[in-house]
Amino acid sequence: MADHRDEAVRKGTHGAWQNHYHMVCPVKYRKALLDEEVTAIIRETAAEIAERFPIEREALGTDKNHIHLLCSAHPKMAPGRIVQIFKSITVREMVRRQPAVKRMWWGGEFWTDGYDVATVGERASWRTVEQYVERQGQPREDLRQLRMFEFCDTPQLAAGSFVVP
């Protein structure tokens, strides 16, 4: 995977472009199927996709039930087509390399039909999005589940009195 983030503009035979996409692909029913083994297959397959198609994978991060892909492609390559290529080839490779994983799928499918695509600015927000994608799957203290009344600091709130003086 070549690192072209420092280049201002990519050039082709008949044009120049500078575009980056942040794509999120959830697993069907948000089932937590992205373990280390499956994630390794997806990473290897994504690298092979970048070699075969005009898609440049810049970062890839996974959580247990969805994947984030940061990539760039020629403007003729529609973002929806990038997602289609990514989903279809990764699933095919997963089934080929780990046939048992297919039994854990609900409805016979791994990916949902939906996805999220957003463009990423080269200057101010690029590093922020890249760090976000790379941190996927790592535990975060600020996302812990609150317990009932844990947020109450005053006895009035804890007792159920919501009158503000």
KOLKOL-209532 format. One record per residue: residue number from 1; residue in three letters; x, y, z of N, C-alpha, C in turn. Coordinates in steps of 0.001 Angstrom, whole numbers, plus 500000, padded with zeros to 6 digits. Layout:
(node NUM; ala; (X; Y; Z); (X; Y; Z); (X; Y; Z))
...
end
This chain:
(node 1; met; (500847; 498822; 500000); (500000; 500000; 500000); (500888; 501234; 500000))
(node 2; ala; (500758; 502013; 498990); (501566; 503225; 498878); (500949; 504334; 499717))
(node 3; asp; (501777; 505155; 500294); (501302; 506262; 501115); (501409; 507538; 500289))
(node 4; his; (500259; 507988; 499776); (500233; 509177; 498911); (499561; 510363; 499594))
(node 5; arg; (499394; 510319; 500908); (498673; 511398; 501587); (499385; 512727; 501465))
(node 6; asp; (500708; 512704; 501324); (501443; 513965; 501242); (501329; 514614; 499877))
(node 7; glu; (500967; 513848; 498861); (500794; 514426; 497532); (499532; 515266; 497520))
(node 8; ala; (499626; 516461; 496975); (498468; 517348; 496956); (497398; 516850; 495993))
(node 9; val; (497804; 516406; 494817); (496860; 516001; 493787); (497389; 514748; 493098))
(node 10; arg; (496503; 513776; 492888); (496873; 512581; 492131); (496558; 512855; 490669))
(node 11; lys; (497376; 512311; 489797); (497205; 512586; 488381); (497054; 511300; 487595))
(node 12; gly; (496174; 511362; 486607); (495963; 510261; 485678); (496261; 510739; 484274))
(node 13; thr; (495922; 509920; 483323); (496185; 510270; 481931); (495431; 511517; 481494))
(node 14; his; (494166; 511623; 481892); (493340; 512733; 481415); (492753; 513582; 482527))
(node 15; gly; (493339; 513545; 483690); (492770; 514356; 484756); (493587; 514281; 486036))
(node 16; ala; (493203; 515129; 486952); (493835; 515161; 488268); (492721; 515188; 489308))
(node 17; trp; (492971; 514597; 490482); (491959; 514538; 491514); (492597; 514446; 492883))
(node 18; gln; (491773; 514768; 493857); (492173; 514662; 495255); (490898; 514348; 496042))
(node 19; asn; (490656; 513066; 496272); (489464; 512675; 497016); (489776; 511517; 497952))
(node 20; his; (489141; 511546; 499103); (489302; 510486; 500091); (487917; 510157; 500620))
(node 21; tyr; (487669; 508871; 500818); (486376; 508418; 501321); (486554; 507694; 502652))
(node 22; his; (485663; 507971; 503575); (485575; 507214; 504825); (484307; 506374; 504696))
(node 23; met; (484486; 505054; 504631); (483370; 504136; 504426); (483194; 503266; 505656))
(node 24; val; (481942; 503066; 506042); (481620; 502198; 507167); (480683; 501114; 506659))
(node 25; cys; (481076; 499856; 506886); (480280; 498709; 506456); (479935; 497868; 507680))
(node 26; pro; (478670; 497834; 508089); (478287; 497031; 509245); (478044; 495571; 508861))
(node 27; val; (478249; 494698; 509838); (477929; 493288; 509687); (476413; 493140; 509796))
(node 28; lys; (475852; 492163; 509101); (474405; 491920; 509105); (473883; 491814; 510537))
(node 29; tyr; (472854; 492550; 510843); (472225; 492628; 512159); (473193; 493078; 513254))
(node 30; arg; (474267; 493714; 512862); (475296; 494197; 513796); (475830; 493067; 514693))
(node 31; lys; (475851; 491868; 514157); (476364; 490720; 514910); (477883; 490845; 515039))
(node 32; ala; (478428; 490550; 516215); (479864; 490705; 516487); (480638; 489531; 515899))
(node 33; leu; (480950; 489613; 514602); (481648; 488532; 513905); (483079; 488881; 513533))
(node 34; leu; (483492; 490116; 513764); (484822; 490534; 513335); (485862; 490245; 514411))
(node 35; asp; (486194; 488966; 514570); (487255; 488589; 515497); (488608; 488765; 514805))
(node 36; glu; (489680; 488414; 515483); (491030; 488633; 514929); (491259; 487859; 513640))
(node 37; glu; (490752; 486641; 513585); (490946; 485803; 512403); (490240; 486379; 511182))
(node 38; val; (488984; 486757; 511355); (488212; 487340; 510252); (488807; 488686; 509854))
(node 39; thr; (489209; 489483; 510831); (489812; 490784; 510540); (491101; 490624; 509742))
(node 40; ala; (491905; 489621; 510072); (493142; 489378; 509323); (492830; 489034; 507865))
(node 41; ile; (491807; 488227; 507639); (491407; 487882; 506267); (490965; 489136; 505525))
(node 42; ile; (490185; 489989; 506191); (489704; 491225; 505559); (490870; 492142; 505225))
(node 43; arg; (491824; 492288; 506126); (492989; 493155; 505863); (493793; 492652; 504669))
(node 44; glu; (494063; 491358; 504632); (494824; 490786; 503517); (494067; 490937; 502200))
(node 45; thr; (492774; 490691; 502250); (491957; 490812; 501044); (491886; 492260; 500575))
(node 46; ala; (491787; 493206; 501505); (491750; 494628; 501139); (493043; 495040; 500443))
(node 47; ala; (494167; 494496; 500887); (495448; 494792; 500224); (495449; 494230; 498800))
(node 48; glu; (494880; 493045; 498606); (494799; 492452; 497265); (493850; 493241; 496371))
(node 49; ile; (492762; 493753; 496950); (491819; 494573; 496187); (492530; 495823; 495669))
(node 50; ala; (493345; 496435; 496508); (494072; 497651; 496112); (495050; 497372; 494974))
(node 51; glu; (495538; 496135; 494883); (496443; 495779; 493784); (495691; 495536; 492476))
(node 52; arg; (494457; 495049; 492569); (493691; 494672; 491374); (492778; 495764; 490839))
(node 53; phe; (492396; 496698; 491677); (491455; 497742; 491282); (492073; 499115; 491520))
(node 54; pro; (491550; 500143; 490856); (492088; 501498; 491069); (491573; 502122; 492367))
(node 55; ile; (491767; 501384; 493458); (491344; 501818; 494784); (492579; 501790; 495677))
(node 56; glu; (492834; 502880; 496350); (493990; 502949; 497238); (493507; 502893; 498685))
(node 57; arg; (493799; 501814; 499369); (493428; 501671; 500775); (494429; 502472; 501607))
(node 58; glu; (493930; 503395; 502406); (494799; 504255; 503202); (494798; 503866; 504670))
(node 59; ala; (493681; 503376; 505176); (493596; 502875; 506557); (492388; 501966; 506644))
(node 60; leu; (492459; 501009; 507555); (491358; 500083; 507755); (491292; 499769; 509239))
(node 61; gly; (490120; 499930; 509827); (489933; 499639; 511237); (488653; 498865; 511446))
(node 62; thr; (488664; 497972; 512428); (487467; 497175; 512683); (487058; 497267; 514139))
(node 63; asp; (485775; 497169; 514340); (485213; 496951; 515647); (484588; 495564; 515559))
(node 64; lys; (483900; 495110; 516554); (483356; 493746; 516515); (482231; 493581; 515489))
(node 65; asn; (481536; 494677; 515168); (480371; 494528; 514299); (480345; 495461; 513084))
(node 66; his; (481419; 496175; 512838); (481487; 497002; 511634); (482948; 497295; 511305))
(node 67; ile; (483145; 497773; 510087); (484504; 498043; 509623); (484553; 499453; 509045))
(node 68; his; (485670; 500124; 509244); (485904; 501455; 508682); (487006; 501329; 507638))
(node 69; leu; (486770; 501898; 506479); (487750; 501877; 505400); (487993; 503312; 504960))
(node 70; leu; (489234; 503711; 504979); (489627; 505023; 504483); (490379; 504774; 503189))
(node 71; cys; (489868; 505319; 502092); (490473; 505012; 500801); (490342; 506190; 499849))
(node 72; ser; (491035; 506042; 498725); (490981; 507014; 497648); (490818; 506242; 496350))
(node 73; ala; (490196; 506858; 495392); (490003; 506190; 494103); (489856; 507247; 493009))
(node 74; his; (490040; 506810; 491785); (489827; 507678; 490631); (488374; 508149; 490643))
(node 75; pro; (488106; 509378; 490223); (486736; 509899; 490236); (485744; 509073; 489412))
(node 76; lys; (486207; 508313; 488440); (485304; 507455; 487671); (484794; 506283; 488497))
(node 77; met; (485478; 505966; 489586); (485079; 504871; 490456); (484105; 505415; 491498))
(node 78; ala; (482841; 505074; 491370); (481820; 505561; 492297); (482018; 504958; 493687))
(node 79; pro; (481738; 505723; 494734); (481880; 505182; 496090); (481046; 503922; 496324))
(node 80; gly; (479852; 503878; 495769); (479020; 502685; 495906); (479657; 501465; 495261))
(node 81; arg; (480345; 501673; 494167); (481046; 500570; 493497); (482228; 500094; 494340))
(node 82; ile; (482917; 501005; 495005); (484022; 500629; 495887); (483500; 499726; 497003))
(node 83; val; (482378; 500109; 497608); (481777; 499308; 498673); (481374; 497942; 498137))
(node 84; gln; (480764; 497911; 496961); (480342; 496651; 496354); (481534; 495722; 496125))
(node 85; ile; (482608; 496249; 495588); (483819; 495459; 495356); (484371; 494943; 496684))
(node 86; phe; (484474; 495837; 497658); (485042; 495475; 498958); (484219; 494378; 499630))
(node 87; lys; (482901; 494572; 499711); (482056; 493595; 500391); (482056; 492245; 499682))
(node 88; ser; (481889; 492246; 498382); (481764; 490970; 497667); (483057; 490161; 497702))
(node 89; ile; (484183; 490811; 497506); (485455; 490076; 497470); (485860; 489620; 498865))
(node 90; thr; (485640; 490443; 499893); (486008; 490010; 501244); (485164; 488819; 501696))
(node 91; val; (483874; 488820; 501374); (483018; 487686; 501748); (483442; 486424; 501007))
(node 92; arg; (483701; 486549; 499735); (484130; 485385; 498948); (485415; 484785; 499530))
(node 93; glu; (486337; 485646; 499901); (487608; 485176; 500457); (487416; 484570; 501845))
(node 94; met; (486521; 485147; 502649); (486243; 484572; 503970); (485683; 483161; 503852))
(node 95; val; (484740; 482972; 502950); (484129; 481657; 502759); (485168; 480666; 502228))
(node 96; arg; (486036; 481118; 501361); (487062; 480230; 500805); (488066; 479802; 501873))
(node 97; arg; (488491; 480748; 502714); (489532; 480452; 503692); (489001; 479918; 505025))
(node 98; gln; (487807; 480298; 505405); (487196; 479853; 506661); (485737; 479456; 506418))
(node 99; pro; (485478; 478315; 505814); (484091; 477927; 505503); (483186; 477844; 506731))
(node 100; ala; (483737; 477524; 507897); (482924; 477393; 509111); (482304; 478718; 509542))
(node 101; val; (482897; 479836; 509161); (482382; 481140; 509572); (480994; 481400; 508986))
(node 102; lys; (480667; 480765; 507882); (479371; 480987; 507236); (478209; 480495; 508096))
(node 103; arg; (478447; 479515; 508965); (477386; 479003; 509841); (476973; 480020; 510892))
(node 104; met; (477818; 480996; 511185); (477499; 482010; 512198); (476709; 483184; 511614))
(node 105; trp; (476564; 483239; 510304); (475851; 484344; 509673); (474358; 484178; 509863))
(node 106; trp; (473668; 485291; 510004); (472218; 485278; 510073); (471685; 485622; 508695))
(node 107; gly; (470751; 484856; 508221); (470162; 485122; 506915); (471092; 484804; 505757))
(node 108; gly; (472184; 484086; 506014); (473090; 483682; 504942); (473959; 484796; 504381))
(node 109; glu; (473971; 485941; 505009); (474775; 487068; 504525); (475686; 487573; 505637))
(node 110; phe; (476846; 488081; 505241); (477782; 488629; 506220); (477571; 490126; 506393))
(node 111; trp; (477580; 490879; 505295); (477433; 492345; 505347); (475971; 492736; 505224))
(node 112; thr; (475609; 493870; 505816); (474289; 494435; 505569); (474267; 494993; 504151))
(node 113; asp; (473079; 495284; 503655); (472982; 495919; 502340); (473428; 497374; 502415))
(node 114; gly; (473301; 497982; 503575); (473609; 499397; 503732); (475075; 499660; 504029))
(node 115; tyr; (475434; 500921; 503935); (476783; 501384; 504241); (476741; 502897; 504415))
(node 116; asp; (477830; 503450; 504904); (477944; 504895; 505050); (479206; 505342; 504336))
(node 117; val; (479099; 506385; 503535); (480257; 506945; 502845); (480282; 508445; 503097))
(node 118; ala; (481452; 508944; 503463); (481630; 510383; 503640); (482958; 510760; 503007))
(node 119; thr; (483014; 511943; 502449); (484287; 512427; 501921); (485081; 513021; 503076))
(node 120; val; (486386; 512985; 502940); (487275; 513472; 503988); (488140; 514576; 503405))
(node 121; gly; (488217; 515706; 504106); (489070; 516800; 503665); (490537; 516472; 503829))
(node 122; glu; (491355; 516940; 502946); (492795; 516654; 502974); (493505; 517424; 504083))
(node 123; arg; (493040; 518571; 504413); (493797; 519421; 505321); (493442; 519208; 506795))
(node 124; ala; (492396; 519857; 507262); (492122; 519930; 508697); (491652; 518617; 509311))
(node 125; ser; (490774; 517892; 508653); (490166; 516751; 509311); (490771; 515410; 508919))
(node 126; trp; (491715; 515384; 508013); (492280; 514118; 507552); (492871; 513311; 508700))
(node 127; arg; (493741; 513883; 509484); (494416; 513151; 510553); (493420; 512690; 511620))
(node 128; thr; (492421; 513503; 511894); (491406; 513139; 512873); (490659; 511886; 512431))
(node 129; val; (490234; 511836; 511187); (489505; 510679; 510678); (490423; 509459; 510613))
(node 130; glu; (491660; 509654; 510209); (492603; 508537; 510129); (492828; 507925; 511517))
(node 131; gln; (493011; 508749; 512528); (493192; 508239; 513890); (491946; 507520; 514376))
(node 132; tyr; (490778; 508059; 514051); (489512; 507428; 514430); (489394; 506033; 513820))
(node 133; val; (489720; 505923; 512543); (489640; 504634; 511849); (490626; 503643; 512453))
(node 134; glu; (491835; 504077; 512729); (492857; 503182; 513265); (492568; 502751; 514694))
(node 135; arg; (491809; 503548; 515463); (491502; 503205; 516854); (490299; 502294; 516999))
(node 136; gln; (489643; 501910; 515916); (488467; 501061; 516005); (488802; 499755; 516701))
(node 137; gly; (487909; 499312; 517564); (488083; 498058; 518265); (488849; 498159; 519565))
(node 138; gln; (489424; 499301; 519844); (490152; 499470; 521094); (489177; 499970; 522160))
(node 139; pro; (489248; 499414; 523370); (488313; 499852; 524419); (488525; 501314; 524779))
(node 140; arg; (487410; 501976; 525064); (487461; 503395; 525433); (486694; 503591; 526727))
(node 141; glu; (487307; 504257; 527682); (486685; 504486; 528982); (485482; 505414; 528861))
(node 142; asp; (485521; 506364; 527933); (484427; 507327; 527829); (483163; 506724; 527215))
(node 143; leu; (483204; 505464; 526775); (482019; 504825; 526203); (481413; 503778; 527140))
(node 144; arg; (481789; 503813; 528399); (481263; 502808; 529319); (479795; 503093; 529620))
(node 145; gln; (479064; 502052; 529952); (477640; 502159; 530261); (477456; 502765; 531643))
(node 146; leu; (476621; 503786; 531763); (476323; 504388; 533055); (475328; 503518; 533820))
(node 147; arg; (475421; 503550; 535143); (474462; 502846; 535982); (473394; 503841; 536418))
(node 148; met; (472242; 503330; 536815); (471146; 504170; 537251); (471605; 505073; 538389))
(node 149; phe; (471368; 506360; 538317); (471687; 507377; 539301); (473182; 507593; 539490))
(node 150; glu; (474031; 507019; 538647); (475467; 507264; 538742); (475788; 508718; 538396))
(node 151; phe; (474946; 509315; 537564); (475176; 510679; 537129); (474722; 511706; 538159))
(node 152; cys; (474002; 511303; 539191); (473453; 512229; 540179); (474501; 512583; 541222))
(node 153; asp; (474774; 513859; 541346); (475719; 514327; 542359); (474999; 514893; 543582))
(node 154; thr; (473754; 515293; 543397); (473045; 515934; 544502); (471981; 514997; 545053))
(node 155; pro; (471711; 515070; 546365); (470691; 514192; 546960); (469299; 514448; 546395))
(node 156; gln; (469015; 515710; 545971); (467687; 516008; 545447); (467430; 515223; 544158))
(node 157; leu; (468438; 515153; 543280); (468265; 514415; 542032); (468145; 512920; 542311))
(node 158; ala; (468940; 512425; 543232); (468908; 511002; 543540); (467560; 510627; 544162))
(node 159; ala; (466938; 511548; 544927); (465657; 511257; 545557); (464497; 511412; 544596))
(node 160; gly; (464740; 511918; 543402); (463691; 512052; 542405); (463110; 513439; 542312))
(node 161; ser; (463606; 514394; 543038); (463124; 515765; 542981); (463873; 516483; 541862))
(node 162; phe; (463175; 516851; 540811); (463814; 517464; 539662); (463526; 518963; 539567))
(node 163; val; (463140; 519575; 540667); (462849; 521009; 540688); (464179; 521757; 540753))
(node 164; val; (464362; 522674; 539827); (465577; 523478; 539799); (465313; 524757; 540562))
(node 165; pro; (466159; 525107; 541568); (465921; 526327; 542376); (466069; 527586; 541543))
end
